[in-house]
């Protein structure tokens, strides 16, 4: 965990319940932001900012930036392509998703999810981007897999939830497990509820937090058993994330846990 994340958690523990839940909701940085390069050549940056600000798809300019020798420029180009909501951007994003640099692939994974979400169901470009996300979920680099999970949560393609669950079953990195779990609440199926509930026994706090957060956000009766378990977690952030479910379920569903929370040892 980064120092910034640790400081956020400590601040949340000292603050109000709302602050704690905000940390739980945004505990993992969006790959769309995390993969944004810190420094890009001034001319390339100016051109990318111009295109992003105008929301203009300039095929020639973007193709040149996507082929730039500097990987930070290519990563920035991927981020801009994801914001343009133009099907013509799909082939460029797909190309960047196969870049030899993991940072570029991660940016392309986030862009693929954003772009796919803007395209109509059944569109050839949308299906192609979904295929790239499925492949990137198996990428050797953990950061790329995490970004692909984020992208799948934005794309919401018909089989994205199954792909995420398949990856979750094989994944050994807690950070990637958490990245997958925090997206599952977006999907309508119920299989993920059982899988998320099972992850509440993980030794890793961030994995349990992500599982509890998705169960709480889902607002479904099927999630109640998992939420009751998460309400008894040893970590206060996990307990607080689980109690968020009380806002989305019938008032009495988590009443015992809410009463217990009033006497919680953690303020």
SULDA-V377586 format. One record per backbone hydrogen bond with DSSP energy under -1.0 kcal/mol. NH is the residue of the N-H (numbers start at 1). CO is the residue of the C=O. E is the energy in kcal/mol with one decimal. If there is no record, write none. Layout:
BEGIN
NH,CO,E  NH,CO,E
END
This chain:
BEGIN
6,2,-2.2  7,3,-2.4  8,4,-2.1  9,5,-2.3  10,6,-2.5  11,7,-2.4  12,8,-2.4  13,9,-2.3  14,10,-1.5  15,11,-1.4  20,16,-1.8  21,17,-2.2  22,18,-2.0  23,19,-2.0  24,20,-2.3  25,21,-2.6  26,22,-2.1  33,30,-1.7  34,30,-3.1  35,31,-2.3  36,33,-1.3  45,41,-3.3  46,42,-2.4  47,43,-2.2  48,44,-2.7  49,45,-2.9  50,46,-2.1  51,47,-2.3  52,48,-2.7  53,49,-2.7  54,50,-2.0  56,51,-1.8  58,56,-1.0  62,58,-2.8  63,59,-2.2  64,60,-2.0  65,61,-2.1  66,62,-2.5  68,65,-1.2  74,70,-1.8  75,71,-2.5  76,72,-2.0  77,73,-2.5  78,74,-2.1  79,75,-2.0  80,76,-2.1  81,77,-2.6  82,78,-1.8  83,80,-1.4  89,86,-2.3  90,87,-1.4  93,89,-2.4  94,90,-2.7  95,91,-2.0  96,92,-2.2  97,93,-1.8  98,95,-1.4  99,96,-1.8  105,101,-2.0  106,102,-2.7  107,103,-1.9  108,104,-2.4  109,105,-2.3  110,106,-2.1  111,107,-2.2  112,108,-2.7  113,109,-1.8  114,110,-2.2  115,111,-3.0  116,112,-2.5  117,113,-1.6  118,115,-1.4  119,116,-1.2  123,120,-2.0  127,123,-2.3  128,124,-2.1  129,125,-2.2  130,126,-2.2  131,127,-2.0  132,128,-1.7  133,129,-2.2  134,130,-2.4  135,131,-1.9  136,132,-2.8  137,133,-1.5  138,135,-1.7  139,136,-1.6  145,141,-1.9  146,142,-2.5  147,143,-2.1  148,144,-2.5  149,145,-2.0  150,146,-2.1  151,147,-2.6  152,148,-2.6  153,149,-1.8  154,150,-1.0  155,151,-2.7  156,152,-2.2  160,157,-1.9  163,159,-2.2  164,160,-2.4  165,161,-2.2  166,162,-2.5  167,163,-2.3  168,164,-2.6  169,165,-2.0  171,167,-1.9  177,173,-2.5  178,174,-2.8  179,175,-1.8  180,176,-2.2  181,177,-2.7  182,178,-2.3  183,180,-1.6  186,183,-1.6  187,184,-1.9  194,190,-1.0  195,191,-1.6  196,192,-3.1  197,193,-2.3  198,194,-2.0  199,195,-1.2  200,197,-1.4  201,198,-1.2  202,199,-1.8  208,204,-1.9  209,205,-2.7  210,206,-2.3  211,207,-2.2  212,208,-2.7  213,209,-2.4  214,210,-2.2  215,211,-2.2  216,212,-2.4  217,213,-2.7  218,214,-1.8  223,220,-1.2  224,221,-1.7  227,223,-2.4  228,224,-2.8  229,225,-1.7  230,226,-2.7  231,227,-2.2  232,229,-1.4  233,230,-1.8  239,235,-1.9  240,236,-2.6  241,237,-2.4  242,238,-2.1  243,239,-2.1  245,242,-1.9  246,243,-1.9  247,244,-1.7  248,245,-1.5  253,250,-2.1  255,252,-1.1  258,254,-2.5  259,255,-2.5  260,256,-2.3  261,257,-2.0  262,258,-1.1  263,260,-1.1  264,261,-1.4
END
